[in-house]
């Protein structure tokens, strides 16, 4: 059990680093692009499935990975290039640094995919129940955070402000009821998200978890456009939708939701035998 407990420090660190990069990345890019690029986790999960689990991918799955790369490329390019951007006194309205934000989001998906697949490997090797795995990852995550926060408080920026200030953050949460509700809601949401995610990984696979996780993107994108979190450009929105459709097609193909007619007939024949 000691080795199993220590092993889950790896996915915990991946979770922390991936979440950090996501939280920084969203400051620089568009909310919709942020969500759509999270679909690249399936691509990285597929690659790690080969490298870490020694599985082989079918031709359909390789095609799926290709579609995911193309779809993510379209979405990312649209956010970086000044296509249909609105201007105000010669200045482009939009995200502050989409390229940096996109890179951080994609790197975060690399960490998340590694987390999913290494969890699948450890769950299979050590036969750890999902709730115990969540607890172990939570322990390592808490330990890492409590070690990092005091160190970050010592690092000052150009204005002399600390990089992170935990006491100030707690004070602000106490003074703002809306912020407190949002923080507590986020804590419980992440707890249930991790439990259901690991349960899904144990019962299906890490790649399946990555696929289902990517499907929530469309709801966030619709909401972010409606509340005005990004510019309403018809050209950009159409290109984003097209890129997202390509990305989702790849995701669905990878998980077997889309298959050729020939393959379906072969599978049906096997099931009938």
C-alpha positions, 0 to 999 in steps of 0.5 A: 500500500505504501508504494501505491500511496506514493505513486498517486503523487504523480497524477496529483502533481499533473492535476495541480500543474494542469489546473494552474496552466488552465487558470493562467491560460484563460486570462490570455485567450477567449473562453470559447477557445479555452474550452474547445482546445481542452478537447486536445486532451483526447489526442494526448490520451491516445498517444499516452495509451500507446506509450504507457499502456502498450495498446495499439490504435486502430486506423479509425483512431489514428484518423480521429487523432488527425481530425483532433489536431486539425480541429484544434489548429483551426480553433487556435488559429482563428483566435490568433489571426485578426479574422473578423476582429472588431476595432476601437480607435485602431485597437483590436478588441479581444483577448490580451495574448491568445497565442500564449493562452492557447499554448498554456491550455494545450500544455495543460491538456498534455498534463491532464492526459498523462494524469488520466492514463497514469491513473488507469495504469495505477488503478489496474496495478494496485487495485485501489478503489476510486474513493481511496485514489481520490483521497490519495491524490487529494492528500498529495495535492494538499501537501504540495499546495501548502508547501508551494504557497509560503514560497510563492508569498516570498516571490515579489513582482516588479511592484513589490507585490507577492506572487500569491498571498493566501491570507489576503485571499482568505480575507477577500473570500470572507468579505465577499459572500458571492465569492465565498459561495463560488469558492465553496461550490468550486471545491465541492464540484471538483471533489465530485468531478474527480470522484466520478472521473476516476470511477469512469477511468476504472470502469471504462478507460482514461481515453473514455474519460477524456472524451466525455470530459470534452463534450461539456465544451459546447455548453460553456461556449454557448453560454460565454457567447450569450453573456458577452464574454467575447466579441461577437464576430460572425466570421470567427464564430462560424470558423470556431464552430467548424473547427469544433465540429471537426474536433468533436468528430475526431473525439467521437471517432476515437471513442467508437461513437462514429464508425464506418458501415462496414465496421458496424456490419462486422461488429453486428455479425460478431455480436450475433454469433 
